[in-house]
Amino acid sequence: MKPQVKLIDLLMVVTGLVGAVLIWLHIDPRGTLLYLSFLFFGSSRVIEFFSTNHFERNNLKEVLKLVTSVLITIIAGSHLIIGGKPMFGVLSLLVLLLAFSTLEPQNDAESETL
């Protein structure tokens, strides 16, 4: 069973890609659109965490996703409020860690049939 991509996630990815292109073309040198997409992405993950069941939250993987999402939100928010040099490397590392934390191991029975 493949996980379904939510429309809001797809919208945030497209907004992030447009923001990255605008930085590359020097139209938006502060990266406002890119960091807004990071801010919305991180805050949506925090909201998603608190909307789950208490027993689902008591999982190390879910707590790791929460901590990573909070860090993404703090870095993107501070960049938008204070401005300054882009912290794209730190944010991309956090998004990569979040992606690794969402990977789920496959069953041996499922992998043998493929």
Backbone as JSON Lines, residues from 0, in Angstrom:
{"i":0,"aa":"M","n":[0.84,-1.17,0.0],"ca":[0.0,0.0,0.0],"c":[0.89,1.24,0.0]}
{"i":1,"aa":"K","n":[0.71,2.08,-0.99],"ca":[1.49,3.3,-1.1],"c":[0.81,4.42,-0.34]}
{"i":2,"aa":"P","n":[1.6,5.26,0.35],"ca":[0.98,6.4,1.04],"c":[0.5,7.43,0.02]}
{"i":3,"aa":"Q","n":[-0.64,8.01,0.3],"ca":[-1.21,9.02,-0.58],"c":[-0.59,10.38,-0.28]}
{"i":4,"aa":"V","n":[-0.31,11.13,-1.32],"ca":[0.23,12.48,-1.16],"c":[-0.95,13.42,-0.97]}
{"i":5,"aa":"K","n":[-0.88,14.2,0.09],"ca":[-1.96,15.16,0.37],"c":[-1.8,16.37,-0.54]}
{"i":6,"aa":"L","n":[-2.91,17.0,-0.83],"ca":[-2.9,18.17,-1.71],"c":[-2.11,19.32,-1.1]}
{"i":7,"aa":"I","n":[-2.21,19.5,0.21],"ca":[-1.49,20.59,0.88],"c":[0.02,20.35,0.82]}
{"i":8,"aa":"D","n":[0.45,19.08,0.92],"ca":[1.87,18.77,0.81],"c":[2.39,19.07,-0.6]}
{"i":9,"aa":"L","n":[1.61,18.71,-1.59],"ca":[1.99,18.98,-2.97],"c":[2.07,20.47,-3.23]}
{"i":10,"aa":"L","n":[1.13,21.23,-2.67],"ca":[1.13,22.68,-2.82],"c":[2.36,23.3,-2.17]}
{"i":11,"aa":"M","n":[2.74,22.8,-0.99],"ca":[3.93,23.34,-0.31],"c":[5.21,23.0,-1.06]}
{"i":12,"aa":"V","n":[5.29,21.83,-1.67],"ca":[6.47,21.46,-2.44],"c":[6.59,22.34,-3.68]}
{"i":13,"aa":"V","n":[5.47,22.55,-4.37],"ca":[5.5,23.4,-5.56],"c":[5.87,24.84,-5.18]}
{"i":14,"aa":"T","n":[5.32,25.34,-4.08],"ca":[5.66,26.69,-3.61],"c":[7.15,26.77,-3.26]}
{"i":15,"aa":"G","n":[7.68,25.75,-2.61],"ca":[9.1,25.72,-2.29],"c":[9.98,25.71,-3.52]}
{"i":16,"aa":"L","n":[9.57,24.95,-4.53],"ca":[10.35,24.91,-5.77],"c":[10.31,26.25,-6.5]}
{"i":17,"aa":"V","n":[9.14,26.88,-6.51],"ca":[9.04,28.21,-7.13],"c":[9.9,29.21,-6.35]}
{"i":18,"aa":"G","n":[9.88,29.12,-5.01],"ca":[10.72,30.0,-4.2],"c":[12.2,29.78,-4.46]}
{"i":19,"aa":"A","n":[12.61,28.52,-4.65],"ca":[14.01,28.24,-4.95],"c":[14.42,28.8,-6.3]}
{"i":20,"aa":"V","n":[13.52,28.73,-7.27],"ca":[13.82,29.3,-8.6],"c":[13.89,30.82,-8.51]}
{"i":21,"aa":"L","n":[13.02,31.43,-7.71],"ca":[13.07,32.89,-7.56],"c":[14.36,33.34,-6.89]}
{"i":22,"aa":"I","n":[14.87,32.55,-5.95],"ca":[16.18,32.87,-5.36],"c":[17.28,32.74,-6.4]}
{"i":23,"aa":"W","n":[17.2,31.7,-7.19],"ca":[18.22,31.43,-8.21],"c":[18.25,32.53,-9.26]}
{"i":24,"aa":"L","n":[17.06,33.07,-9.59],"ca":[16.99,34.14,-10.59],"c":[17.2,35.52,-10.0]}
{"i":25,"aa":"H","n":[17.48,35.6,-8.7],"ca":[17.72,36.86,-7.98],"c":[16.5,37.77,-8.0]}
{"i":26,"aa":"I","n":[15.31,37.21,-8.11],"ca":[14.08,38.0,-8.03],"c":[13.69,38.17,-6.56]}
{"i":27,"aa":"D","n":[13.89,37.11,-5.78],"ca":[13.59,37.15,-4.34],"c":[14.87,36.76,-3.59]}
{"i":28,"aa":"P","n":[15.81,37.69,-3.42],"ca":[17.1,37.32,-2.84],"c":[17.02,36.92,-1.36]}
{"i":29,"aa":"R","n":[16.01,37.39,-0.62],"ca":[15.88,36.99,0.79],"c":[15.22,35.63,0.94]}
{"i":30,"aa":"G","n":[14.61,35.11,-0.11],"ca":[14.0,33.79,-0.06],"c":[12.7,33.74,0.73]}
{"i":31,"aa":"T","n":[11.91,34.79,0.64],"ca":[10.69,34.88,1.43],"c":[9.71,33.77,1.08]}
{"i":32,"aa":"L","n":[9.5,33.52,-0.19],"ca":[8.55,32.49,-0.59],"c":[9.03,31.1,-0.19]}
{"i":33,"aa":"L","n":[10.31,30.84,-0.33],"ca":[10.86,29.54,0.04],"c":[10.73,29.3,1.55]}
{"i":34,"aa":"Y","n":[11.07,30.3,2.34],"ca":[10.99,30.13,3.79],"c":[9.55,30.13,4.29]}
{"i":35,"aa":"L","n":[8.64,30.79,3.59],"ca":[7.23,30.68,3.94],"c":[6.73,29.26,3.74]}
{"i":36,"aa":"S","n":[7.17,28.62,2.64],"ca":[6.76,27.23,2.41],"c":[7.34,26.31,3.48]}
{"i":37,"aa":"F","n":[8.6,26.56,3.91],"ca":[9.18,25.78,5.01],"c":[8.4,26.0,6.31]}
{"i":38,"aa":"L","n":[8.0,27.25,6.55],"ca":[7.26,27.56,7.77],"c":[5.91,26.86,7.78]}
{"i":39,"aa":"F","n":[5.19,26.9,6.67],"ca":[3.9,26.22,6.61],"c":[4.05,24.71,6.68]}
{"i":40,"aa":"F","n":[5.11,24.18,6.05],"ca":[5.34,22.74,6.1],"c":[5.6,22.27,7.53]}
{"i":41,"aa":"G","n":[6.49,22.97,8.23],"ca":[6.81,22.59,9.6],"c":[5.63,22.73,10.53]}
{"i":42,"aa":"S","n":[4.88,23.83,10.39],"ca":[3.73,24.03,11.28],"c":[2.62,23.04,10.98]}
{"i":43,"aa":"S","n":[2.45,22.63,9.74],"ca":[1.42,21.62,9.43],"c":[1.79,20.27,10.04]}
{"i":44,"aa":"R","n":[3.08,19.96,10.09],"ca":[3.5,18.7,10.72],"c":[3.3,18.74,12.23]}
{"i":45,"aa":"V","n":[3.51,19.89,12.85],"ca":[3.27,20.03,14.29],"c":[1.78,19.88,14.59]}
{"i":46,"aa":"I","n":[0.95,20.51,13.78],"ca":[-0.5,20.39,13.96],"c":[-0.95,18.95,13.74]}
{"i":47,"aa":"E","n":[-0.37,18.29,12.74],"ca":[-0.7,16.88,12.47],"c":[-0.32,15.99,13.65]}
{"i":48,"aa":"F","n":[0.8,16.29,14.3],"ca":[1.23,15.49,15.45],"c":[0.22,15.6,16.59]}
{"i":49,"aa":"F","n":[-0.23,16.82,16.88],"ca":[-1.14,17.0,18.0],"c":[-2.57,16.58,17.68]}
{"i":50,"aa":"S","n":[-2.87,16.34,16.42],"ca":[-4.2,15.86,16.06],"c":[-4.3,14.34,16.1]}
{"i":51,"aa":"T","n":[-3.18,13.66,16.3],"ca":[-3.21,12.2,16.36],"c":[-3.62,11.72,17.74]}
{"i":52,"aa":"N","n":[-3.86,10.45,17.84],"ca":[-4.24,9.8,19.09],"c":[-3.06,9.84,20.08]}
{"i":53,"aa":"H","n":[-3.37,9.84,21.37],"ca":[-2.32,9.88,22.4],"c":[-1.39,8.67,22.28]}
{"i":54,"aa":"F","n":[-1.93,7.52,21.94],"ca":[-1.1,6.31,21.85],"c":[-0.2,6.34,20.62]}
{"i":55,"aa":"E","n":[-0.64,7.01,19.58],"ca":[0.2,7.14,18.39],"c":[1.33,8.15,18.63]}
{"i":56,"aa":"R","n":[1.06,9.14,19.49],"ca":[2.08,10.14,19.8],"c":[3.2,9.58,20.67]}
{"i":57,"aa":"N","n":[2.91,8.53,21.42],"ca":[3.88,7.97,22.35],"c":[4.83,7.0,21.63]}
{"i":58,"aa":"N","n":[5.31,7.39,20.49],"ca":[6.18,6.6,19.65],"c":[7.44,7.42,19.39]}
{"i":59,"aa":"L","n":[8.6,6.81,19.48],"ca":[9.85,7.54,19.29],"c":[9.94,8.16,17.9]}
{"i":60,"aa":"K","n":[9.45,7.45,16.91],"ca":[9.48,7.96,15.55],"c":[8.63,9.22,15.42]}
{"i":61,"aa":"E","n":[7.47,9.23,16.04],"ca":[6.59,10.4,15.99],"c":[7.19,11.59,16.75]}
{"i":62,"aa":"V","n":[7.85,11.32,17.86],"ca":[8.49,12.39,18.62],"c":[9.65,12.98,17.83]}
{"i":63,"aa":"L","n":[10.41,12.13,17.12],"ca":[11.49,12.62,16.27],"c":[10.95,13.5,15.16]}
{"i":64,"aa":"K","n":[9.83,13.11,14.57],"ca":[9.21,13.94,13.54],"c":[8.75,15.27,14.12]}
{"i":65,"aa":"L","n":[8.23,15.26,15.35],"ca":[7.8,16.5,15.99],"c":[8.97,17.43,16.24]}
{"i":66,"aa":"V","n":[10.06,16.92,16.78],"ca":[11.23,17.75,17.07],"c":[11.8,18.33,15.79]}
{"i":67,"aa":"T","n":[11.88,17.54,14.74],"ca":[12.39,18.03,13.47],"c":[11.48,19.1,12.89]}
{"i":68,"aa":"S","n":[10.17,18.89,12.99],"ca":[9.23,19.88,12.47],"c":[9.28,21.18,13.26]}
{"i":69,"aa":"V","n":[9.45,21.09,14.57],"ca":[9.57,22.3,15.39],"c":[10.85,23.06,15.02]}
{"i":70,"aa":"L","n":[11.94,22.35,14.79],"ca":[13.18,23.01,14.38],"c":[13.04,23.68,13.02]}
{"i":71,"aa":"I","n":[12.35,23.02,12.09],"ca":[12.11,23.62,10.78],"c":[11.3,24.91,10.94]}
{"i":72,"aa":"T","n":[10.27,24.86,11.77],"ca":[9.41,26.03,11.98],"c":[10.19,27.17,12.63]}
{"i":73,"aa":"I","n":[11.0,26.86,13.63],"ca":[11.78,27.91,14.31],"c":[12.79,28.55,13.37]}
{"i":74,"aa":"I","n":[13.51,27.75,12.6],"ca":[14.52,28.3,11.69],"c":[13.86,29.14,10.6]}
{"i":75,"aa":"A","n":[12.78,28.63,10.01],"ca":[12.12,29.4,8.95],"c":[11.48,30.66,9.5]}
{"i":76,"aa":"G","n":[10.86,30.57,10.66],"ca":[10.25,31.77,11.26],"c":[11.27,32.81,11.63]}
{"i":77,"aa":"S","n":[12.38,32.38,12.2],"ca":[13.42,33.36,12.57],"c":[14.04,33.99,11.33]}
{"i":78,"aa":"H","n":[14.16,33.24,10.27],"ca":[14.7,33.83,9.04],"c":[13.75,34.87,8.48]}
{"i":79,"aa":"L","n":[12.44,34.58,8.52],"ca":[11.47,35.53,7.99],"c":[11.34,36.77,8.87]}
{"i":80,"aa":"I","n":[11.42,36.6,10.18],"ca":[11.26,37.74,11.08],"c":[12.51,38.61,11.1]}
{"i":81,"aa":"I","n":[13.66,37.98,11.29],"ca":[14.9,38.72,11.44],"c":[15.54,39.02,10.09]}
{"i":82,"aa":"G","n":[15.39,38.11,9.16],"ca":[16.05,38.26,7.87],"c":[17.49,37.78,8.0]}
{"i":83,"aa":"G","n":[18.3,38.1,7.05],"ca":[19.7,37.72,7.14],"c":[20.08,36.71,6.08]}
{"i":84,"aa":"K","n":[21.16,36.03,6.36],"ca":[21.68,35.07,5.4],"c":[20.8,33.84,5.34]}
{"i":85,"aa":"P","n":[20.62,33.27,4.17],"ca":[19.79,32.08,4.05],"c":[20.4,30.89,4.8]}
{"i":86,"aa":"M","n":[19.55,30.17,5.47],"ca":[19.97,28.97,6.19],"c":[19.45,27.74,5.47]}
{"i":87,"aa":"F","n":[19.55,27.75,4.15],"ca":[18.97,26.68,3.35],"c":[19.63,25.34,3.64]}
{"i":88,"aa":"G","n":[20.91,25.33,3.93],"ca":[21.6,24.08,4.22],"c":[21.09,23.41,5.48]}
{"i":89,"aa":"V","n":[20.86,24.19,6.52],"ca":[20.34,23.65,7.77],"c":[18.92,23.14,7.57]}
{"i":90,"aa":"L","n":[18.11,23.91,6.84],"ca":[16.73,23.49,6.61],"c":[16.66,22.24,5.74]}
{"i":91,"aa":"S","n":[17.49,22.17,4.73],"ca":[17.47,20.98,3.88],"c":[17.92,19.75,4.66]}
{"i":92,"aa":"L","n":[18.86,19.91,5.57],"ca":[19.27,18.8,6.42],"c":[18.12,18.34,7.31]}
{"i":93,"aa":"L","n":[17.38,19.3,7.89],"ca":[16.25,18.94,8.74],"c":[15.14,18.26,7.95]}
{"i":94,"aa":"V","n":[14.87,18.74,6.73],"ca":[13.85,18.09,5.9],"c":[14.31,16.68,5.52]}
{"i":95,"aa":"L","n":[15.58,16.5,5.26],"ca":[16.11,15.18,4.95],"c":[15.98,14.24,6.15]}
{"i":96,"aa":"L","n":[16.27,14.74,7.35],"ca":[16.1,13.93,8.55],"c":[14.63,13.57,8.77]}
{"i":97,"aa":"L","n":[13.73,14.5,8.47],"ca":[12.31,14.22,8.59],"c":[11.89,13.16,7.58]}
{"i":98,"aa":"A","n":[12.45,13.22,6.39],"ca":[12.12,12.2,5.39],"c":[12.64,10.82,5.82]}
{"i":99,"aa":"F","n":[13.83,10.77,6.4],"ca":[14.35,9.5,6.88],"c":[13.52,8.95,8.03]}
{"i":100,"aa":"S","n":[13.0,9.84,8.87],"ca":[12.22,9.36,10.0],"c":[10.86,8.83,9.59]}
{"i":101,"aa":"T","n":[10.37,9.24,8.41],"ca":[9.07,8.75,7.96],"c":[9.17,7.45,7.18]}
{"i":102,"aa":"L","n":[10.39,7.04,6.84],"ca":[10.54,5.77,6.13],"c":[10.17,4.62,7.07]}
{"i":103,"aa":"E","n":[9.43,3.69,6.53],"ca":[9.03,2.55,7.33],"c":[9.66,1.3,6.76]}
{"i":104,"aa":"P","n":[10.15,0.42,7.62],"ca":[10.75,-0.82,7.12],"c":[9.69,-1.71,6.49]}
{"i":105,"aa":"Q","n":[10.1,-2.42,5.46],"ca":[9.18,-3.33,4.79],"c":[9.13,-4.66,5.5]}
{"i":106,"aa":"N","n":[8.01,-5.32,5.35],"ca":[7.89,-6.69,5.84],"c":[8.73,-7.61,4.98]}
{"i":107,"aa":"D","n":[9.21,-8.7,5.56],"ca":[9.94,-9.67,4.76],"c":[9.01,-10.35,3.77]}
{"i":108,"aa":"A","n":[7.76,-10.55,4.15],"ca":[6.79,-11.19,3.27],"c":[6.49,-10.29,2.08]}
{"i":109,"aa":"E","n":[6.39,-8.98,2.29],"ca":[6.12,-8.07,1.19],"c":[7.31,-7.96,0.26]}
{"i":110,"aa":"S","n":[8.53,-7.95,0.81],"ca":[9.7,-7.78,-0.04],"c":[10.0,-9.03,-0.85]}
{"i":111,"aa":"E","n":[9.6,-10.19,-0.36],"ca":[9.84,-11.41,-1.11],"c":[8.91,-11.53,-2.3]}
{"i":112,"aa":"T","n":[7.72,-10.97,-2.22],"ca":[6.79,-11.09,-3.32],"c":[7.08,-10.1,-4.43]}
{"i":113,"aa":"L","n":[7.86,-9.06,-4.14],"ca":[8.16,-8.05,-5.16],"c":[9.28,-8.44,-6.02]}
